[in-house]
Amino acid sequence: MKLSESSPLRPPKPEKKHVGAIQALSRGEASEHQQKLALDWIVKELCKAHDLAFHPDQRETDFALGKQFIGKQIIKMTLINIGEYFK
């Protein structure tokens, strides 16, 4: 099956700076800038959390929705008021 450029089944190609930031994050050595860069790339590019999930192919739509669910859960965790959430 040939995938279109916009297919959610096609993994995004990260830039070198994104790979470096994610690797540094996984080692616990990421700078503040790298932490933000890694999280931003994961949410916006890998999960496509802010994109339209609909695709003409139902399988691709379902897959896009799954990716977005993960991205939106990450976003939610960054916005939770910890004091209120864990009462």
N, CA, C and O atoms as a CHARMM CRD file, in Angstrom:
* protein
*
  348
    1    1 MET  N      0.84400  -1.17600   0.00000 PROA 1      0.00000
    2    1 MET  CA     0.00000   0.00000   0.00000 PROA 1      0.00000
    3    1 MET  C      0.89000   1.24000   0.00000 PROA 1      0.00000
    4    1 MET  O      1.78700   1.37100   0.83200 PROA 1      0.00000
    5    2 LYS  N      0.63300   2.14300  -0.93700 PROA 2      0.00000
    6    2 LYS  CA     1.39500   3.38500  -1.01600 PROA 2      0.00000
    7    2 LYS  C      0.71000   4.43500  -0.14800 PROA 2      0.00000
    8    2 LYS  O     -0.47900   4.70900  -0.31300 PROA 2      0.00000
    9    3 LEU  N      1.46400   5.01400   0.76900 PROA 3      0.00000
   10    3 LEU  CA     0.92100   6.01300   1.69100 PROA 3      0.00000
   11    3 LEU  C      1.09300   7.41100   1.13300 PROA 3      0.00000
   12    3 LEU  O      2.14400   7.74700   0.58800 PROA 3      0.00000
   13    4 SER  N      0.05900   8.22300   1.27200 PROA 4      0.00000
   14    4 SER  CA     0.16100   9.62600   0.87300 PROA 4      0.00000
   15    4 SER  C      1.05400  10.36000   1.87200 PROA 4      0.00000
   16    4 SER  O      1.31800   9.86500   2.96800 PROA 4      0.00000
   17    5 GLU  N      1.50300  11.52000   1.48400 PROA 5      0.00000
   18    5 GLU  CA     2.35300  12.32400   2.37100 PROA 5      0.00000
   19    5 GLU  C      1.61400  12.72200   3.64500 PROA 5      0.00000
   20    5 GLU  O      2.23600  12.89700   4.69300 PROA 5      0.00000
   21    6 SER  N      0.29300  12.86500   3.56200 PROA 6      0.00000
   22    6 SER  CA    -0.48600  13.30100   4.72400 PROA 6      0.00000
   23    6 SER  C     -1.04200  12.13900   5.54900 PROA 6      0.00000
   24    6 SER  O     -1.75400  12.36600   6.52700 PROA 6      0.00000
   25    7 SER  N     -0.73400  10.92300   5.17500 PROA 7      0.00000
   26    7 SER  CA    -1.25600   9.76400   5.89300 PROA 7      0.00000
   27    7 SER  C     -0.74900   9.72900   7.33700 PROA 7      0.00000
   28    7 SER  O      0.44800   9.89600   7.57200 PROA 7      0.00000
   29    8 PRO  N     -1.64300   9.51400   8.30500 PROA 8      0.00000
   30    8 PRO  CA    -1.19900   9.39700   9.69500 PROA 8      0.00000
   31    8 PRO  C     -0.38600   8.12400   9.93900 PROA 8      0.00000
   32    8 PRO  O      0.26600   7.98600  10.97400 PROA 8      0.00000
   33    9 LEU  N     -0.42900   7.20800   8.99000 PROA 9      0.00000
   34    9 LEU  CA     0.35700   5.97900   9.10700 PROA 9      0.00000
   35    9 LEU  C      1.83000   6.21600   8.78300 PROA 9      0.00000
   36    9 LEU  O      2.68900   5.39600   9.10700 PROA 9      0.00000
   37   10 ARG  N      2.11000   7.35100   8.13800 PROA 10     0.00000
   38   10 ARG  CA     3.49100   7.69400   7.78500 PROA 10     0.00000
   39   10 ARG  C      4.13900   8.42800   8.95600 PROA 10     0.00000
   40   10 ARG  O      3.68400   9.51000   9.32600 PROA 10     0.00000
   41   11 PRO  N      5.18800   7.86400   9.54300 PROA 11     0.00000
   42   11 PRO  CA     5.84200   8.54800  10.66900 PROA 11     0.00000
   43   11 PRO  C      6.48500   9.86600  10.20800 PROA 11     0.00000
   44   11 PRO  O      7.04200   9.93300   9.11200 PROA 11     0.00000
   45   12 PRO  N      6.41000  10.89800  11.03300 PROA 12     0.00000
   46   12 PRO  CA     7.04600  12.16000  10.65900 PROA 12     0.00000
   47   12 PRO  C      8.56500  12.02500  10.70300 PROA 12     0.00000
   48   12 PRO  O      9.10900  11.23600  11.47600 PROA 12     0.00000
   49   13 LYS  N      9.23800  12.80600   9.86200 PROA 13     0.00000
   50   13 LYS  CA    10.70300  12.79600   9.85200 PROA 13     0.00000
   51   13 LYS  C     11.19200  13.90500  10.76600 PROA 13     0.00000
   52   13 LYS  O     11.00600  15.08500  10.47000 PROA 13     0.00000
   53   14 PRO  N     11.81100  13.53400  11.86800 PROA 14     0.00000
   54   14 PRO  CA    12.32700  14.56700  12.77000 PROA 14     0.00000
   55   14 PRO  C     13.60500  15.18800  12.21700 PROA 14     0.00000
   56   14 PRO  O     14.32100  14.58200  11.42000 PROA 14     0.00000
   57   15 GLU  N     13.86500  16.40300  12.65700 PROA 15     0.00000
   58   15 GLU  CA    15.14500  17.03700  12.35300 PROA 15     0.00000
   59   15 GLU  C     16.15700  16.54300  13.38600 PROA 15     0.00000
   60   15 GLU  O     15.78800  15.99100  14.42200 PROA 15     0.00000
   61   16 LYS  N     17.42700  16.75000  13.08800 PROA 16     0.00000
   62   16 LYS  CA    18.49500  16.31100  13.98600 PROA 16     0.00000
   63   16 LYS  C     18.31500  16.88800  15.38900 PROA 16     0.00000
   64   16 LYS  O     18.56200  16.19900  16.37900 PROA 16     0.00000
   65   17 LYS  N     17.88200  18.15700  15.48000 PROA 17     0.00000
   66   17 LYS  CA    17.71000  18.80500  16.78300 PROA 17     0.00000
   67   17 LYS  C     16.62600  18.11100  17.61300 PROA 17     0.00000
   68   17 LYS  O     16.72200  18.05500  18.83900 PROA 17     0.00000
   69   18 HSD  N     15.60000  17.58500  16.94700 PROA 18     0.00000
   70   18 HSD  CA    14.52700  16.89200  17.67300 PROA 18     0.00000
   71   18 HSD  C     15.01000  15.54400  18.20000 PROA 18     0.00000
   72   18 HSD  O     14.70700  15.17300  19.33400 PROA 18     0.00000
   73   19 VAL  N     15.75300  14.82200  17.38700 PROA 19     0.00000
   74   19 VAL  CA    16.29500  13.53000  17.82800 PROA 19     0.00000
   75   19 VAL  C     17.24300  13.74800  19.00000 PROA 19     0.00000
   76   19 VAL  O     17.19200  13.01200  19.98600 PROA 19     0.00000
   77   20 GLY  N     18.10100  14.74800  18.89800 PROA 20     0.00000
   78   20 GLY  CA    19.03500  15.05500  19.98400 PROA 20     0.00000
   79   20 GLY  C     18.30700  15.43100  21.26400 PROA 20     0.00000
   80   20 GLY  O     18.69900  15.02100  22.35600 PROA 20     0.00000
   81   21 ALA  N     17.23600  16.22100  21.12000 PROA 21     0.00000
   82   21 ALA  CA    16.46700  16.65500  22.29400 PROA 21     0.00000
   83   21 ALA  C     15.77400  15.46600  22.95900 PROA 21     0.00000
   84   21 ALA  O     15.77400  15.36200  24.18600 PROA 21     0.00000
   85   22 ILE  N     15.19100  14.57700  22.17300 PROA 22     0.00000
   86   22 ILE  CA    14.49900  13.41600  22.73800 PROA 22     0.00000
   87   22 ILE  C     15.49600  12.45300  23.37200 PROA 22     0.00000
   88   22 ILE  O     15.21100  11.87500  24.42100 PROA 22     0.00000
   89   23 GLN  N     16.64500  12.27700  22.75900 PROA 23     0.00000
   90   23 GLN  CA    17.67200  11.40900  23.35000 PROA 23     0.00000
   91   23 GLN  C     18.18200  11.99400  24.66100 PROA 23     0.00000
   92   23 GLN  O     18.36700  11.26500  25.63500 PROA 23     0.00000
   93   24 ALA  N     18.41000  13.30400  24.69200 PROA 24     0.00000
   94   24 ALA  CA    18.86300  13.94800  25.93100 PROA 24     0.00000
   95   24 ALA  C     17.79400  13.84400  27.01100 PROA 24     0.00000
   96   24 ALA  O     18.10600  13.64100  28.18500 PROA 24     0.00000
   97   25 LEU  N     16.53800  13.98400  26.61400 PROA 25     0.00000
   98   25 LEU  CA    15.42200  13.85000  27.55400 PROA 25     0.00000
   99   25 LEU  C     15.38400  12.44200  28.14300 PROA 25     0.00000
  100   25 LEU  O     15.17500  12.27500  29.34400 PROA 25     0.00000
  101   26 SER  N     15.58400  11.43800  27.30600 PROA 26     0.00000
  102   26 SER  CA    15.52500  10.04700  27.78800 PROA 26     0.00000
  103   26 SER  C     16.68500   9.71500  28.73300 PROA 26     0.00000
  104   26 SER  O     16.57000   8.82100  29.57100 PROA 26     0.00000
  105   27 ARG  N     17.78700  10.42900  28.59500 PROA 27     0.00000
  106   27 ARG  CA    18.93000  10.22000  29.49400 PROA 27     0.00000
  107   27 ARG  C     18.83300  11.06900  30.75800 PROA 27     0.00000
  108   27 ARG  O     19.64000  10.91800  31.67600 PROA 27     0.00000
  109   28 GLY  N     17.84100  11.96400  30.80500 PROA 28     0.00000
  110   28 GLY  CA    17.70500  12.87000  31.95100 PROA 28     0.00000
  111   28 GLY  C     18.70700  14.00400  31.91200 PROA 28     0.00000
  112   28 GLY  O     19.03600  14.57700  32.95000 PROA 28     0.00000
  113   29 GLU  N     19.19900  14.33900  30.72000 PROA 29     0.00000
  114   29 GLU  CA    20.22800  15.37100  30.57500 PROA 29     0.00000
  115   29 GLU  C     19.78300  16.54500  29.70800 PROA 29     0.00000
  116   29 GLU  O     20.61000  17.37800  29.33800 PROA 29     0.00000
  117   30 ALA  N     18.51000  16.62800  29.38100 PROA 30     0.00000
  118   30 ALA  CA    18.03700  17.66600  28.46600 PROA 30     0.00000
  119   30 ALA  C     18.03600  19.03300  29.13300 PROA 30     0.00000
  120   30 ALA  O     17.64000  19.18100  30.28900 PROA 30     0.00000
  121   31 SER  N     18.48500  20.02300  28.38300 PROA 31     0.00000
  122   31 SER  CA    18.40300  21.40600  28.85400 PROA 31     0.00000
  123   31 SER  C     16.93100  21.83100  28.83600 PROA 31     0.00000
  124   31 SER  O     16.07600  21.12600  28.30100 PROA 31     0.00000
  125   32 GLU  N     16.65700  22.98300  29.42200 PROA 32     0.00000
  126   32 GLU  CA    15.28100  23.49600  29.40200 PROA 32     0.00000
  127   32 GLU  C     14.78500  23.62100  27.96100 PROA 32     0.00000
  128   32 GLU  O     13.65200  23.24800  27.65500 PROA 32     0.00000
  129   33 HSD  N     15.63000  24.14300  27.08700 PROA 33     0.00000
  130   33 HSD  CA    15.25900  24.30100  25.67100 PROA 33     0.00000
  131   33 HSD  C     14.98100  22.93700  25.02900 PROA 33     0.00000
  132   33 HSD  O     13.99500  22.78600  24.30800 PROA 33     0.00000
  133   34 GLN  N     15.83400  21.95200  25.28300 PROA 34     0.00000
  134   34 GLN  CA    15.63900  20.62500  24.70500 PROA 34     0.00000
  135   34 GLN  C     14.36500  19.95700  25.22000 PROA 34     0.00000
  136   34 GLN  O     13.67300  19.27200  24.46700 PROA 34     0.00000
  137   35 GLN  N     14.05700  20.15500  26.49400 PROA 35     0.00000
  138   35 GLN  CA    12.83100  19.59200  27.05400 PROA 35     0.00000
  139   35 GLN  C     11.61000  20.14900  26.32400 PROA 35     0.00000
  140   35 GLN  O     10.71400  19.39800  25.93900 PROA 35     0.00000
  141   36 LYS  N     11.58100  21.45700  26.13800 PROA 36     0.00000
  142   36 LYS  CA    10.45800  22.09900  25.45900 PROA 36     0.00000
  143   36 LYS  C     10.39800  21.68400  23.99500 PROA 36     0.00000
  144   36 LYS  O      9.31600  21.44700  23.45900 PROA 36     0.00000
  145   37 LEU  N     11.54700  21.59600  23.35300 PROA 37     0.00000
  146   37 LEU  CA    11.61700  21.19600  21.95100 PROA 37     0.00000
  147   37 LEU  C     11.10400  19.76900  21.76600 PROA 37     0.00000
  148   37 LEU  O     10.33600  19.49900  20.84400 PROA 37     0.00000
  149   38 ALA  N     11.52600  18.86100  22.63900 PROA 38     0.00000
  150   38 ALA  CA    11.09900  17.46300  22.55600 PROA 38     0.00000
  151   38 ALA  C      9.60000  17.33300  22.76700 PROA 38     0.00000
  152   38 ALA  O      8.92100  16.66100  21.99000 PROA 38     0.00000
  153   39 LEU  N      9.07800  17.96500  23.80300 PROA 39     0.00000
  154   39 LEU  CA     7.64800  17.86500  24.09200 PROA 39     0.00000
  155   39 LEU  C      6.81900  18.48700  22.97300 PROA 39     0.00000
  156   39 LEU  O      5.79400  17.93000  22.58100 PROA 39     0.00000
  157   40 ASP  N      7.24700  19.61700  22.46400 PROA 40     0.00000
  158   40 ASP  CA     6.54600  20.28900  21.37800 PROA 40     0.00000
  159   40 ASP  C      6.50500  19.40000  20.13600 PROA 40     0.00000
  160   40 ASP  O      5.46200  19.29300  19.49200 PROA 40     0.00000
  161   41 TRP  N      7.62300  18.76300  19.79200 PROA 41     0.00000
  162   41 TRP  CA     7.66500  17.88800  18.61700 PROA 41     0.00000
  163   41 TRP  C      6.77300  16.66700  18.82000 PROA 41     0.00000
  164   41 TRP  O      6.05700  16.26800  17.90200 PROA 41     0.00000
  165   42 ILE  N      6.80600  16.07800  19.99400 PROA 42     0.00000
  166   42 ILE  CA     5.97600  14.90000  20.27800 PROA 42     0.00000
  167   42 ILE  C      4.49900  15.24500  20.12000 PROA 42     0.00000
  168   42 ILE  O      3.76300  14.51900  19.45200 PROA 42     0.00000
  169   43 VAL  N      4.06100  16.34100  20.72400 PROA 43     0.00000
  170   43 VAL  CA     2.64400  16.71400  20.70200 PROA 43     0.00000
  171   43 VAL  C      2.19900  17.16600  19.31300 PROA 43     0.00000
  172   43 VAL  O      1.16700  16.71500  18.81400 PROA 43     0.00000
  173   44 LYS  N      2.97000  18.05100  18.68900 PROA 44     0.00000
  174   44 LYS  CA     2.53400  18.64800  17.42500 PROA 44     0.00000
  175   44 LYS  C      2.84600  17.82100  16.18700 PROA 44     0.00000
  176   44 LYS  O      2.03600  17.77500  15.26200 PROA 44     0.00000
  177   45 GLU  N      3.98600  17.17600  16.14900 PROA 45     0.00000
  178   45 GLU  CA     4.37700  16.44800  14.94000 PROA 45     0.00000
  179   45 GLU  C      4.10800  14.94900  15.02300 PROA 45     0.00000
  180   45 GLU  O      3.54900  14.36500  14.09500 PROA 45     0.00000
  181   46 LEU  N      4.49900  14.33100  16.11800 PROA 46     0.00000
  182   46 LEU  CA     4.31300  12.88700  16.24800 PROA 46     0.00000
  183   46 LEU  C      2.84500  12.53900  16.47000 PROA 46     0.00000
  184   46 LEU  O      2.30800  11.64300  15.81900 PROA 46     0.00000
  185   47 CYS  N      2.19500  13.25500  17.39700 PROA 47     0.00000
  186   47 CYS  CA     0.79400  12.96000  17.73100 PROA 47     0.00000
  187   47 CYS  C     -0.19700  13.76100  16.89700 PROA 47     0.00000
  188   47 CYS  O     -1.37100  13.39900  16.82100 PROA 47     0.00000
  189   48 LYS  N      0.25800  14.84500  16.26800 PROA 48     0.00000
  190   48 LYS  CA    -0.62400  15.72200  15.47400 PROA 48     0.00000
  191   48 LYS  C     -1.86500  16.10900  16.28300 PROA 48     0.00000
  192   48 LYS  O     -2.98700  16.08700  15.77600 PROA 48     0.00000
  193   49 ALA  N     -1.64200  16.46200  17.54500 PROA 49     0.00000
  194   49 ALA  CA    -2.73600  16.72300  18.47600 PROA 49     0.00000
  195   49 ALA  C     -3.65200  17.86200  18.06400 PROA 49     0.00000
  196   49 ALA  O     -4.81000  17.89500  18.48100 PROA 49     0.00000
  197   50 HSD  N     -3.16900  18.79300  17.25900 PROA 50     0.00000
  198   50 HSD  CA    -3.97200  19.95300  16.88100 PROA 50     0.00000
  199   50 HSD  C     -4.48700  19.88100  15.44300 PROA 50     0.00000
  200   50 HSD  O     -5.10900  20.82800  14.96000 PROA 50     0.00000
  201   51 ASP  N     -4.23600  18.77700  14.76300 PROA 51     0.00000
  202   51 ASP  CA    -4.63800  18.63700  13.36500 PROA 51     0.00000
  203   51 ASP  C     -6.03400  18.02000  13.24400 PROA 51     0.00000
  204   51 ASP  O     -6.57800  17.49100  14.21400 PROA 51     0.00000
  205   52 LEU  N     -6.59000  18.09600  12.06500 PROA 52     0.00000
  206   52 LEU  CA    -7.85500  17.44300  11.77200 PROA 52     0.00000
  207   52 LEU  C     -7.60100  15.94500  11.65400 PROA 52     0.00000
  208   52 LEU  O     -6.71000  15.52600  10.91600 PROA 52     0.00000
  209   53 ALA  N     -8.36000  15.14900  12.35900 PROA 53     0.00000
  210   53 ALA  CA    -8.14700  13.69600  12.37000 PROA 53     0.00000
  211   53 ALA  C     -8.81300  12.99700  11.19000 PROA 53     0.00000
  212   53 ALA  O     -8.44500  11.87100  10.85700 PROA 53     0.00000
  213   54 PHE  N     -9.78600  13.64600  10.55300 PROA 54     0.00000
  214   54 PHE  CA   -10.51100  12.98200   9.46500 PROA 54     0.00000
  215   54 PHE  C     -9.61300  12.72400   8.26600 PROA 54     0.00000
  216   54 PHE  O     -8.83900  13.58500   7.84700 PROA 54     0.00000
  217   55 HSD  N     -9.73400  11.51400   7.72300 PROA 55     0.00000
  218   55 HSD  CA    -9.09300  11.12000   6.46800 PROA 55     0.00000
  219   55 HSD  C    -10.13100  10.32500   5.69100 PROA 55     0.00000
  220   55 HSD  O    -10.98600   9.68400   6.30200 PROA 55     0.00000
  221   56 PRO  N    -10.08200  10.34700   4.37800 PROA 56     0.00000
  222   56 PRO  CA   -11.07300   9.59600   3.59600 PROA 56     0.00000
  223   56 PRO  C    -11.10000   8.09600   3.93200 PROA 56     0.00000
  224   56 PRO  O    -12.14400   7.45300   3.83100 PROA 56     0.00000
  225   57 ASP  N     -9.97800   7.56200   4.32000 PROA 57     0.00000
  226   57 ASP  CA    -9.89200   6.15200   4.68700 PROA 57     0.00000
  227   57 ASP  C    -10.19600   6.01600   6.18600 PROA 57     0.00000
  228   57 ASP  O     -9.52400   6.64400   7.00400 PROA 57     0.00000
  229   58 GLN  N    -11.18400   5.21700   6.55200 PROA 58     0.00000
  230   58 GLN  CA   -11.58900   5.06800   7.95500 PROA 58     0.00000
  231   58 GLN  C    -10.44000   4.57500   8.83200 PROA 58     0.00000
  232   58 GLN  O    -10.29000   5.02200   9.96900 PROA 58     0.00000
  233   59 ARG  N     -9.63500   3.66300   8.31100 PROA 59     0.00000
  234   59 ARG  CA    -8.49600   3.13900   9.06600 PROA 59     0.00000
  235   59 ARG  C     -7.52600   4.26300   9.42600 PROA 59     0.00000
  236   59 ARG  O     -7.02200   4.31900  10.54800 PROA 59     0.00000
  237   60 GLU  N     -7.27000   5.14500   8.48300 PROA 60     0.00000
  238   60 GLU  CA    -6.36600   6.26800   8.73100 PROA 60     0.00000
  239   60 GLU  C     -6.97800   7.24800   9.73700 PROA 60     0.00000
  240   60 GLU  O     -6.26700   7.79400  10.58100 PROA 60     0.00000
  241   61 THR  N     -8.28700   7.47000   9.64900 PROA 61     0.00000
  242   61 THR  CA    -8.96000   8.33600  10.62000 PROA 61     0.00000
  243   61 THR  C     -8.83500   7.75300  12.01800 PROA 61     0.00000
  244   61 THR  O     -8.50700   8.46400  12.96700 PROA 61     0.00000
  245   62 ASP  N     -9.09600   6.45800  12.14200 PROA 62     0.00000
  246   62 ASP  CA    -8.99200   5.80000  13.45400 PROA 62     0.00000
  247   62 ASP  C     -7.57600   5.90200  14.00900 PROA 62     0.00000
  248   62 ASP  O     -7.38400   6.17400  15.19400 PROA 62     0.00000
  249   63 PHE  N     -6.59600   5.68600  13.15600 PROA 63     0.00000
  250   63 PHE  CA    -5.20600   5.75500  13.57900 PROA 63     0.00000
  251   63 PHE  C     -4.85300   7.17900  14.02100 PROA 63     0.00000
  252   63 PHE  O     -4.18800   7.37500  15.03900 PROA 63     0.00000
  253   64 ALA  N     -5.30500   8.17200  13.24300 PROA 64     0.00000
  254   64 ALA  CA    -5.04500   9.58300  13.58500 PROA 64     0.00000
  255   64 ALA  C     -5.68700   9.93900  14.92200 PROA 64     0.00000
  256   64 ALA  O     -5.09300  10.66100  15.72300 PROA 64     0.00000
  257   65 LEU  N     -6.89000   9.43900  15.16800 PROA 65     0.00000
  258   65 LEU  CA    -7.55600   9.70100  16.44000 PROA 65     0.00000
  259   65 LEU  C     -6.79700   9.08500  17.60900 PROA 65     0.00000
  260   65 LEU  O     -6.73100   9.67700  18.68600 PROA 65     0.00000
  261   66 GLY  N     -6.22800   7.90900  17.40800 PROA 66     0.00000
  262   66 GLY  CA    -5.42600   7.28600  18.45800 PROA 66     0.00000
  263   66 GLY  C     -4.18700   8.10000  18.77700 PROA 66     0.00000
  264   66 GLY  O     -3.84500   8.29100  19.94400 PROA 66     0.00000
  265   67 LYS  N     -3.50700   8.58500  17.72900 PROA 67     0.00000
  266   67 LYS  CA    -2.33500   9.42500  17.94200 PROA 67     0.00000
  267   67 LYS  C     -2.72000  10.70300  18.68200 PROA 67     0.00000
  268   67 LYS  O     -2.02600  11.13100  19.60400 PROA 67     0.00000
  269   68 GLN  N     -3.83300  11.30700  18.27000 PROA 68     0.00000
  270   68 GLN  CA    -4.26600  12.54700  18.90400 PROA 68     0.00000
  271   68 GLN  C     -4.65000  12.33600  20.36100 PROA 68     0.00000
  272   68 GLN  O     -4.41900  13.21200  21.19400 PROA 68     0.00000
  273   69 PHE  N     -5.22600  11.19700  20.67300 PROA 69     0.00000
  274   69 PHE  CA    -5.59200  10.91400  22.06200 PROA 69     0.00000
  275   69 PHE  C     -4.35900  10.99800  22.95500 PROA 69     0.00000
  276   69 PHE  O     -4.40800  11.59800  24.02900 PROA 69     0.00000
  277   70 ILE  N     -3.26200  10.40400  22.51700 PROA 70     0.00000
  278   70 ILE  CA    -2.02300  10.44700  23.29900 PROA 70     0.00000
  279   70 ILE  C     -1.54100  11.89000  23.44800 PROA 70     0.00000
  280   70 ILE  O     -1.19600  12.32200  24.54800 PROA 70     0.00000
  281   71 GLY  N     -1.51800  12.62700  22.35100 PROA 71     0.00000
  282   71 GLY  CA    -1.08000  14.02200  22.40400 PROA 71     0.00000
  283   71 GLY  C     -1.93500  14.86300  23.32000 PROA 71     0.00000
  284   71 GLY  O     -1.42200  15.69300  24.07000 PROA 71     0.00000
  285   72 LYS  N     -3.24500  14.65400  23.26400 PROA 72     0.00000
  286   72 LYS  CA    -4.14800  15.43800  24.11400 PROA 72     0.00000
  287   72 LYS  C     -4.01300  15.05200  25.58800 PROA 72     0.00000
  288   72 LYS  O     -4.21600  15.89500  26.46200 PROA 72     0.00000
  289   73 GLN  N     -3.68000  13.81800  25.87200 PROA 73     0.00000
  290   73 GLN  CA    -3.44100  13.42400  27.26200 PROA 73     0.00000
  291   73 GLN  C     -2.16200  14.08300  27.78900 PROA 73     0.00000
  292   73 GLN  O     -2.10700  14.49600  28.94800 PROA 73     0.00000
  293   74 ILE  N     -1.14900  14.17900  26.95000 PROA 74     0.00000
  294   74 ILE  CA     0.08400  14.86800  27.34300 PROA 74     0.00000
  295   74 ILE  C     -0.21900  16.34000  27.61400 PROA 74     0.00000
  296   74 ILE  O      0.21900  16.88900  28.62500 PROA 74     0.00000
  297   75 ILE  N     -0.97100  16.98200  26.71100 PROA 75     0.00000
  298   75 ILE  CA    -1.34200  18.38600  26.90000 PROA 75     0.00000
  299   75 ILE  C     -2.11800  18.54900  28.19900 PROA 75     0.00000
  300   75 ILE  O     -1.85100  19.46800  28.97300 PROA 75     0.00000
  301   76 LYS  N     -3.07200  17.66500  28.43800 PROA 76     0.00000
  302   76 LYS  CA    -3.87700  17.72400  29.66300 PROA 76     0.00000
  303   76 LYS  C     -2.98500  17.67200  30.90000 PROA 76     0.00000
  304   76 LYS  O     -3.19600  18.42500  31.85100 PROA 76     0.00000
  305   77 MET  N     -1.99400  16.78700  30.89100 PROA 77     0.00000
  306   77 MET  CA    -1.10000  16.66600  32.04800 PROA 77     0.00000
  307   77 MET  C     -0.30800  17.93900  32.28700 PROA 77     0.00000
  308   77 MET  O      0.03100  18.24500  33.43000 PROA 77     0.00000
  309   78 THR  N     -0.00400  18.69200  31.22900 PROA 78     0.00000
  310   78 THR  CA     0.74000  19.94200  31.41000 PROA 78     0.00000
  311   78 THR  C     -0.14200  21.05900  31.95900 PROA 78     0.00000
  312   78 THR  O      0.37000  22.06400  32.45100 PROA 78     0.00000
  313   79 LEU  N     -1.45800  20.89600  31.88100 PROA 79     0.00000
  314   79 LEU  CA    -2.38600  21.94400  32.29700 PROA 79     0.00000
  315   79 LEU  C     -3.10100  21.66400  33.61100 PROA 79     0.00000
  316   79 LEU  O     -3.74000  22.55900  34.16400 PROA 79     0.00000
  317   80 ILE  N     -3.00600  20.44900  34.11700 PROA 80     0.00000
  318   80 ILE  CA    -3.71000  20.06800  35.34200 PROA 80     0.00000
  319   80 ILE  C     -3.21100  20.89500  36.52500 PROA 80     0.00000
  320   80 ILE  O     -2.00900  21.10400  36.69400 PROA 80     0.00000
  321   81 ASN  N     -4.14800  21.35300  37.33000 PROA 81     0.00000
  322   81 ASN  CA    -3.81500  21.98400  38.59400 PROA 81     0.00000
  323   81 ASN  C     -3.59400  20.82900  39.57900 PROA 81     0.00000
  324   81 ASN  O     -4.56000  20.22900  40.04900 PROA 81     0.00000
  325   82 ILE  N     -2.37100  20.52500  39.88400 PROA 82     0.00000
  326   82 ILE  CA    -2.03900  19.34500  40.71200 PROA 82     0.00000
  327   82 ILE  C     -2.72600  19.38700  42.06200 PROA 82     0.00000
  328   82 ILE  O     -3.22100  18.36700  42.54100 PROA 82     0.00000
  329   83 GLY  N     -2.76100  20.56200  42.68100 PROA 83     0.00000
  330   83 GLY  CA    -3.39000  20.67700  43.99300 PROA 83     0.00000
  331   83 GLY  C     -4.87300  20.34600  43.97700 PROA 83     0.00000
  332   83 GLY  O     -5.38700  19.74200  44.91900 PROA 83     0.00000
  333   84 GLU  N     -5.55700  20.73500  42.92100 PROA 84     0.00000
  334   84 GLU  CA    -6.99000  20.46500  42.79500 PROA 84     0.00000
  335   84 GLU  C     -7.25400  19.02800  42.34400 PROA 84     0.00000
  336   84 GLU  O     -8.18200  18.38100  42.83000 PROA 84     0.00000
  337   85 TYR  N     -6.44500  18.53800  41.42600 PROA 85     0.00000
  338   85 TYR  CA    -6.65700  17.21700  40.82700 PROA 85     0.00000
  339   85 TYR  C     -6.45300  16.08800  41.83800 PROA 85     0.00000
  340   85 TYR  O     -7.16300  15.08300  41.79700 PROA 85     0.00000
  341   86 PHE  N     -5.48500  16.25100  42.74500 PROA 86     0.00000
  342   86 PHE  CA    -5.13900  15.20000  43.68800 PROA 86     0.00000
  343   86 PHE  C     -5.62300  15.49300  45.09900 PROA 86     0.00000
  344   86 PHE  O     -4.92300  15.18500  46.06300 PROA 86     0.00000
  345   87 LYS  N     -6.80400  16.08000  45.24000 PROA 87     0.00000
  346   87 LYS  CA    -7.37300  16.34700  46.56900 PROA 87     0.00000
  347   87 LYS  C     -7.78500  15.06700  47.23300 PROA 87     0.00000
  348   87 LYS  O     -8.28500  15.08800  48.35800 PROA 87     0.00000
